[in-house]
Each structure stands twice: as structure tokens, then as C-alpha cells.
Amino acid sequence: MQGARKDLNLGYTERIRLAVEGDDRIQRVCEESRELIARETLAVEVTTESPAFPVALSQEVEINGRPVRVSVGHHPSRRGEGQRE
């Protein structure tokens, strides 16, 4: 996730939205660990379905030999986005 944050020019404390798509086991583990994943990645949203948010970066990775698509989106509270002057 740190590499994705760097690619998106996100500050260390900026919040994100996160989608993790994989097989049944990946989905189950992500759902069981949703709070931990959110806390560790500073995600305000963690889903195991196709993202319903605008995707800023999507990558195919392997977790324990299983293919996983990880998609990251900006959270609206990001400086200058979704805020009124």
C-alpha cells in the first residue's frame, strides 16, 4: 500500500477507499480483517466487491499465491477534493 500511496502522491495520513477482489478465501479473510485492514491502510472504506468509488489506481498482486486485484480511491476529505471554498 505504501507504493500505491507514493504513486498517487498521497501523504502518509491521507485517507483512502480500498477494494480487494479475489477468490472466496481472500474475500473471507478480508471481511474478517476489515477493521485491521482499514486501520493499517488508513482506509475509510474497505470492500471485497468491485469498487463503487472512482478508482485512482488498480493493481494485480498475489497474496499467498492467490491473484488479487487491489483498487485504491481518494477519500473526498482529501485536501482540495470534495470541499467547498
C-alpha positions, 0 to 999 in steps of 0.5 A: 500500500505504501507504493500505491500511496507514493504513486498517487502522491498521497501523504502518509495520513491521507485517507483512502477507499480500498477494494480487494477482489479475489477468490472466496478465501481472500474475500473471507479473510478480508471481511474478517480483517476489515477493521485491521485492514482499514486501520493499517491502510488508513482506509475509510472504506474497505470492500471485497466487491468491485469498487463503487468509488472512482478508482485512482489506481488498480493493481494485480498482486498475489497474496499467498499465491492467490491473484488479487486485484487491489483498487485504491480511491481518494477519500473526498476529505482529501485536501482540495477534493470534495470541499467547498471554498 
